[in-house]
Amino acid sequence: MERKMEENTVSDVDVGREAGGEDALVGNVNKLMVSPPGYSGTPRKGHLVFDACFESGNLGRVDYISEFEFDLFIRPDTCNPRFRVWFNFTVENVRETQRVIFNVVNFSKTKSLYRDGMSPVVKSTSRPKWQRLPAKNVYYYRCPDHRRNYVMSFAFCFDREDDVYQFAYCYPYTYSRLQHYLASLERRNLPYLQREQLGLSVQQRRLDLLTITNSDHMSAEREKKLVFLTARVHPGESPASFICQGVIDFLVSHHPVAQILRDHVIFKIVPMLNPDGVYLGNYRCSLMGFDLNRHWQDPSPWAHPTLHAVKQLIVQMNQDPRVSLEFYIDVHAHSTMLNGFMYGNVFEDEERVQRQAVFPRLLCQNAPDFSFSNTSFNRDVVKAGTGRRFLGGLLDDTSYCYTLEVSFYSYMTAGSTAPVPYTEETYMKLGRNVARTFLDYYKLNNFVKDNRPTPIQSSGVMSQTGNGVGRDTADREKEKSESFGH
């Protein structure tokens, strides 16, 4: 295909500037109208308008190739040009039945789940629920036109002229969404939930800490078991937030297993370790370009304030004789592997090695999408500054530190041959299953009535609608009409 690159093909609706060179990648495109070369008349339907100037947005540049094809450039993480993976942008002023190919041309990673059938997600004004694009419309290849960089191209047909369409690397979970969620939890005035501000980010966003436990059942003389969980140290790994919300939803629910866990365990949860990076639409770094998950050994109170605050709290709790800090779990998403799985640490003591494998083995029994075979224990030098490695060396030998990873794309269940793409709901379900596994780990099953825990529901926050089985045909038809390309 011939690719014509001409000057002045892109104009900014707001300020009329050009968006050609690499310097345009410093910021996001802002209501950028892309019209054919040499066109200077009134903008027409079908002259696409791109925008990424919104929370967690990322699109640095658009090049017009033809009426049907556009090259898209990811804006690198702020202050760190090495990372270009996350994208999240809108397109409007479309023409009905307009077919386009979008080429995302400057990924910083070569390996990607796009090779294995992953596809971007899309929603629009009239269909506000995120959906994955059909895998058959997505191509990932090494492109001779872009210095043999890897390019992800996807074909799309716009079908409603008045809709604004939004495309993203994976289901976004913004800082504002978390704040709304935590505020709604607070309004419920649950006696076993406490929310506090542990600190502020560089840009003065909240670092939230949740404590979930039934303090009435905690006797002063008995040592308290404590589980500490963090998420979103890498801002583009949005599935981590859905897992984290799944854990929280379950722990604050009326489910009998959750009630027993609150009676016996203290859960401390930091749902968003890198709120600035999330807000800015970065993939891996903070506002100042730091990969925070390499700075646990010596975080700076001014350059890495959120990490510094969390580390201080963990060190302080570890020194408290009334508390037994038994678990640290840091939640991430993985861009090249399937399923949920864990990373753990390497120990000389064989008994400790065996004990560390207990939790992931139990989780494997509770979560069909969790893979014990993908779980590994390592002491990779590159990972020395991570939370798992640093705290694994700091805490005593009764504590276990894990990284919980989940695929950006899909999972394979035992005996299946086809991958099942993750949804927001199935990410949350994995979170609920993580929480549920502590019942087995602490051998609390005998506290459940008749020793038969109620099964975990698969939709909602322990929703009233059951597990969605037996929906009638009308529901399925409605979903079909709300999807793209029908």
C-alpha positions in Angstrom: 0.0 0.0 0.0 1.4 3.4 -1.0 1.8 5.7 2.1 1.8 9.4 1.3 3.3 11.6 4.1 2.6 15.2 3.5 3.1 18.4 5.6 0.2 20.2 7.2 -2.2 17.3 7.0 -3.2 17.6 10.7 -4.8 20.6 12.3 -5.7 21.3 15.9 -9.3 22.3 16.2 -8.6 24.4 19.3 -5.4 26.2 18.5 -4.7 25.5 14.8 -1.2 24.2 15.4 0.6 21.5 13.3 1.2 18.1 14.8 4.1 16.8 12.8 7.4 16.1 14.5 8.5 14.1 17.4 8.1 17.1 19.7 4.4 16.6 19.4 4.7 13.5 21.5 5.3 15.5 24.7 1.6 16.0 25.2 -1.6 14.4 24.2 -3.5 15.3 21.1 -6.3 17.8 21.9 -9.4 17.7 19.6 -7.1 17.1 16.7 -8.9 17.2 13.3 -7.2 15.1 10.7 -8.2 16.1 7.1 -6.8 15.1 3.7 -3.6 16.7 2.4 -4.1 20.2 1.1 -7.7 20.4 2.3 -8.6 23.8 3.7 -12.4 24.1 3.4 -15.0 23.6 6.1 -14.5 20.4 8.1 -16.7 17.6 6.8 -18.2 14.5 8.4 -15.5 11.8 8.2 -12.6 14.2 8.9 -11.8 12.4 12.2 -11.2 14.3 15.4 -8.9 12.6 17.8 -8.6 13.5 21.5 -6.7 12.2 24.5 -6.8 15.3 26.7 -8.7 13.5 29.5 -7.9 11.5 32.6 -5.7 8.4 31.8 -5.7 9.4 28.1 -2.8 8.7 25.8 -2.3 9.5 22.2 0.7 11.7 21.1 0.4 12.1 17.4 -1.7 11.1 14.4 -0.5 10.9 10.8 -2.9 10.9 7.8 -1.9 8.1 5.4 -5.0 7.9 3.3 -8.8 8.4 3.7 -8.9 4.9 5.2 -5.7 4.7 7.2 -4.0 6.6 10.0 -0.8 6.1 11.9 -1.1 6.6 15.7 1.8 7.3 18.0 1.6 6.5 21.8 2.8 9.4 24.0 5.8 8.1 26.1 5.5 8.1 29.9 6.1 11.6 31.3 9.9 12.2 31.8 10.7 8.7 30.5 10.7 8.0 26.7 11.5 4.3 27.3 7.9 3.2 27.9 5.2 3.4 25.1 2.5 0.8 25.6 -0.8 2.3 27.1 -3.1 4.1 24.7 -6.6 5.6 25.4 -8.2 8.1 23.0 -11.5 9.2 21.5 -12.6 9.6 17.9 -15.5 11.7 16.7 -17.0 13.5 13.7 -17.2 10.1 12.0 -19.3 9.3 8.9 -21.7 6.4 9.1 -20.3 3.2 7.6 -16.8 4.8 7.5 -14.2 2.1 7.5 -10.7 2.8 8.8 -7.4 1.1 9.7 -5.6 2.5 12.7 -1.9 1.6 13.0 -0.3 2.0 16.5 3.3 2.3 15.3 5.6 3.0 18.2 5.2 0.3 20.9 8.3 0.1 23.1 7.8 -3.7 23.6 8.3 -6.2 20.9 6.6 -9.1 22.6 2.8 -8.6 23.0 -0.3 -10.6 23.5 -1.6 -8.9 20.3 0.4 -11.8 18.7 -1.9 -14.3 20.5 -5.3 -12.9 19.7 -5.6 -9.9 22.1 -7.5 -6.9 20.8 -8.0 -3.3 22.0 -11.3 -2.4 23.8 -13.9 0.0 22.5 -17.0 1.8 23.7 -19.1 4.6 22.4 -21.6 7.2 23.6 -24.6 4.9 22.9 -22.8 1.7 24.0 -21.0 2.7 27.2 -19.9 -0.8 28.2 -16.4 -1.6 27.1 -16.0 -4.5 24.5 -13.0 -6.1 22.9 -12.7 -5.7 19.2 -13.0 -9.0 17.2 -9.6 -10.6 17.1 -9.9 -11.2 13.3 -9.7 -7.4 12.9 -6.4 -7.0 14.7 -2.9 -7.6 13.2 0.5 -7.4 15.0 3.5 -7.4 12.8 7.0 -6.0 12.1 6.6 -3.1 9.7 9.2 -2.2 7.1 7.7 1.4 7.0 8.5 2.0 10.6 12.2 1.0 11.0 11.0 -2.6 11.4 9.2 -1.6 14.6 6.3 -3.7 15.7 2.9 -2.3 14.7 -0.6 -3.2 15.9 -3.2 -2.4 13.2 -6.9 -2.8 13.7 -9.8 -2.3 11.3 -12.9 -0.6 12.5 -16.2 0.4 10.9 -18.0 3.5 12.5 -21.7 2.9 12.5 -23.3 5.9 14.3 -22.5 9.4 13.2 -23.4 11.1 16.5 -21.4 8.8 18.7 -18.0 9.5 20.2 -15.9 6.3 20.1 -13.2 5.5 22.6 -10.4 3.0 22.1 -8.0 1.8 24.8 -5.2 -0.8 25.3 -7.3 -2.4 28.1 -10.3 -1.5 30.2 -9.4 1.8 31.9 -9.7 2.2 35.7 -9.0 5.9 36.5 -8.1 7.7 39.7 -11.5 9.4 39.7 -13.3 6.0 39.4 -11.4 4.8 42.5 -12.2 7.9 44.4 -16.0 7.6 43.6 -15.8 3.9 44.6 -14.1 4.6 47.9 -16.5 7.5 48.7 -19.5 5.2 48.1 -17.9 2.6 50.5 -17.4 5.3 53.1 -21.1 6.4 52.8 -22.2 2.9 53.9 -20.6 3.5 57.4 -19.5 -0.1 57.7 -18.2 -0.7 61.2 -15.4 -2.9 59.9 -14.1 -0.6 57.2 -11.8 2.4 57.7 -10.5 4.6 55.0 -7.6 7.0 55.6 -5.3 9.2 53.6 -1.9 7.7 54.0 -0.2 10.5 52.1 -0.3 12.6 48.9 1.4 12.1 45.5 3.7 14.7 43.9 0.7 16.3 42.3 -1.2 16.2 45.6 -3.5 13.2 44.8 -4.7 11.0 47.6 -2.9 7.9 48.6 -5.7 5.9 50.2 -5.4 3.1 52.8 -8.3 0.8 53.6 -8.4 -1.3 56.8 -11.0 -4.1 56.8 -11.4 -6.1 60.0 -13.9 -6.7 62.8 -12.1 -5.1 65.7 -14.7 -6.4 68.2 -13.3 -9.9 67.7 -9.6 -8.9 68.1 -8.6 -9.6 71.7 -5.8 -7.5 73.1 -3.6 -10.4 74.1 -3.9 -12.4 70.8 -1.4 -11.6 68.0 -3.3 -10.2 65.0 -2.7 -11.7 61.6 -2.2 -9.0 58.9 -2.5 -9.2 55.1 -1.2 -6.2 53.1 -2.2 -5.7 49.5 -1.2 -3.0 47.0 -2.1 -2.3 43.4 -1.3 0.0 40.4 2.3 0.8 41.1 2.5 0.5 37.3 -0.3 2.8 36.1 -1.1 1.2 32.7 -1.8 -2.2 34.4 -5.5 -1.4 34.9 -6.6 -5.0 35.4 -4.9 -4.8 38.8 -7.6 -2.3 39.9 -10.4 -4.6 39.0 -8.8 -7.4 41.0 -8.3 -5.1 43.9 -11.9 -3.9 43.8 -13.0 -7.6 43.7 -11.0 -8.2 46.9 -12.5 -5.2 48.6 -16.1 -5.9 47.4 -15.8 -9.5 48.8 -14.2 -8.5 52.1 -16.9 -5.8 52.9 -19.8 -8.0 51.8 -22.3 -9.9 54.0 -21.0 -13.2 52.6 -20.4 -15.6 55.5 -16.8 -16.3 54.4 -16.1 -12.5 54.4 -17.6 -12.2 57.9 -15.3 -15.0 59.2 -12.2 -13.4 57.6 -13.0 -10.0 59.1 -13.2 -11.7 62.6 -9.7 -13.3 62.3 -7.6 -11.2 59.9 -6.7 -7.5 59.4 -6.6 -6.5 55.8 -4.7 -3.4 54.8 -5.2 -2.3 51.2 -3.6 0.5 49.2 -5.6 0.4 45.9 -3.5 2.9 43.9 0.2 3.3 44.7 0.9 5.6 41.7 -2.1 7.9 41.4 -0.2 10.5 39.3 0.9 8.0 36.7 -2.7 6.6 36.5 -4.2 10.1 36.1 -1.6 11.1 33.4 -2.1 7.9 31.3 1.4 6.6 31.8 2.2 2.9 31.3 4.8 2.2 33.9 6.2 5.4 35.5 5.3 8.2 37.9 5.0 11.9 37.1 8.8 12.2 37.4 9.6 9.2 35.2 10.4 6.7 37.9 9.4 3.1 37.8 8.3 3.1 41.5 8.6 -0.7 41.7 12.4 -0.4 41.5 12.7 2.0 44.4 11.5 0.1 47.4 15.0 -0.1 48.9 15.4 3.6 49.4 12.3 5.6 48.4 12.6 9.4 48.5 9.9 11.3 50.5 9.8 14.0 47.8 10.4 12.0 44.6 8.5 8.8 45.5 6.2 10.1 48.3 3.5 7.4 47.9 6.1 4.5 48.1 7.9 6.2 51.0 4.6 6.4 53.0 3.7 2.8 52.3 7.1 1.5 53.1 7.2 3.4 56.4 3.8 2.0 57.4 4.9 -1.6 56.6 8.2 -1.2 58.5 6.3 0.2 61.5 3.8 -2.6 61.5 6.5 -5.2 61.2 8.1 -3.8 64.4 4.8 -4.0 66.3 4.8 -7.1 68.5 1.0 -7.2 68.6 0.8 -7.7 64.8 2.0 -10.6 62.6 2.4 -9.3 59.1 1.9 -12.5 57.2 1.3 -11.5 53.6 2.3 -8.8 51.2 0.7 -9.1 47.8 1.4 -6.6 45.0 -1.1 -6.8 42.1 0.1 -6.3 38.5 -1.0 -7.1 34.9 1.2 -9.0 32.4 1.6 -8.1 28.7 2.9 -11.4 27.4 1.4 -14.3 29.4 -2.1 -15.8 29.9 -4.0 -16.5 33.2 -3.5 -15.2 36.7 -0.2 -16.4 38.3 2.2 -15.4 41.0 5.9 -14.6 41.5 7.4 -15.5 44.8 10.9 -15.4 46.4 13.7 -17.9 46.6 14.8 -19.2 50.0 17.6 -21.6 51.2 15.3 -23.2 53.7 13.4 -26.0 51.9 10.5 -25.9 54.4 10.0 -22.2 53.8 10.0 -22.9 50.1 7.2 -25.4 50.5 5.2 -23.1 52.8 5.4 -20.3 50.3 3.9 -22.5 47.7 0.8 -23.2 49.8 -1.2 -20.0 49.1 -0.8 -20.1 45.2 -1.7 -23.9 45.3 -4.9 -23.1 47.3 -5.7 -20.1 45.0 -5.4 -22.5 42.0 -8.2 -24.7 43.5 -10.5 -21.7 44.0 -9.9 -19.7 40.8 -10.2 -21.6 37.5 -8.2 -18.9 35.7 -5.2 -19.0 38.1 -2.3 -21.1 36.9 0.1 -22.7 39.3 2.3 -23.9 36.4 2.9 -20.2 35.4 3.7 -19.3 39.0 7.5 -19.0 39.6 9.9 -18.2 42.4 13.0 -16.2 41.5 15.7 -13.8 42.7 16.2 -12.1 39.3 18.7 -9.2 39.8 16.5 -6.9 37.7 13.7 -7.3 40.3 15.8 -6.4 43.3 14.0 -3.0 44.0 10.5 -4.5 43.7 8.1 -4.7 46.7 8.1 -8.5 46.6 11.9 -8.8 46.7 12.6 -6.0 49.1 9.9 -6.9 51.6 10.8 -10.6 51.2 14.2 -9.7 52.7 12.9 -7.3 55.3 10.1 -9.4 56.9 10.7 -12.5 59.0 10.4 -16.1 57.8 6.7 -16.4 58.7 5.9 -13.7 56.1 5.3 -14.3 52.4 5.6 -11.7 49.7 4.1 -12.2 46.2 3.5 -10.4 43.0 0.1 -11.4 41.7 0.0 -11.1 37.9 -3.0 -11.3 35.6 -3.0 -11.4 31.8 -4.1 -8.2 29.9 -5.8 -10.6 27.6 -7.2 -14.0 28.6 -7.1 -17.2 30.5 -7.1 -20.9 29.7 -9.1 -23.2 32.0 -8.1 -26.8 32.7 -8.9 -29.0 29.7 -9.9 -26.1 27.4 -8.1 -25.4 24.1 -9.4 -21.8 23.4 -8.4 -18.8 25.5 -11.3 -17.0 27.3 -10.8 -13.2 27.1 -10.9 -11.4 30.5 -13.7 -8.9 31.2 -14.0 -6.3 33.9 -16.2 -8.8 35.7 -13.9 -11.8 35.5 -10.9 -9.7 36.7 -13.1 -8.8 39.8 -14.0 -12.4 40.2 -10.3 -13.3 40.5 -10.0 -10.7 43.2 -13.0 -12.3 45.1 -11.3 -15.7 44.8 -8.0 -14.3 46.2 -9.9 -13.0 49.2 -11.8 -16.3 49.6 -8.5 -18.3 49.6 -7.5 -16.8 53.0 -10.3 -18.9 54.5 -8.6 -22.1 53.3 -5.1 -20.8 54.2 -6.0 -20.0 57.8 -8.0 -23.2 58.0 -11.1 -21.3 59.1 -13.5 -23.5 57.2 -14.9 -25.0 60.4 -16.3 -21.6 61.3 -18.6 -21.7 58.3 -22.1 -23.0 59.0 -22.2 -26.8 58.2 -18.6 -26.5 57.0 -20.0 -25.6 53.5 -19.2 -22.1 52.4 -21.7 -20.3 50.2 -20.3 -20.2 46.7 -19.1 -16.9 45.5 -21.4 -15.2 43.0 -20.0 -14.2 39.7 -21.5 -10.8 39.1 -21.8 -7.5 40.9 -20.5 -6.7 44.3 -22.3 -9.9 45.6 -25.1 -8.6 43.5 -28.8 -9.4 44.0 -29.2 -10.8 40.6 -27.4 -14.1 41.2 -24.8 -15.3 38.8 -26.4 -14.4 35.5 -27.3 -18.0 34.6 -30.6 -18.5 32.8 -30.9 -15.1 31.3 -33.7 -15.0 28.7 -33.3 -14.5 25.0 -34.4 -10.9 25.1 -31.4 -10.1 27.4 -29.0 -11.7 24.9 -30.6 -9.9 21.9 -30.3 -6.6 23.8 -26.6 -7.2 24.3 -26.2 -8.1 20.7 -27.8 -4.9 19.5 -25.5 -2.9 21.9 -22.3 -4.4 20.5 -20.2 -3.1 17.6 -20.4 -4.4 14.1 -23.9 -5.9 14.2 
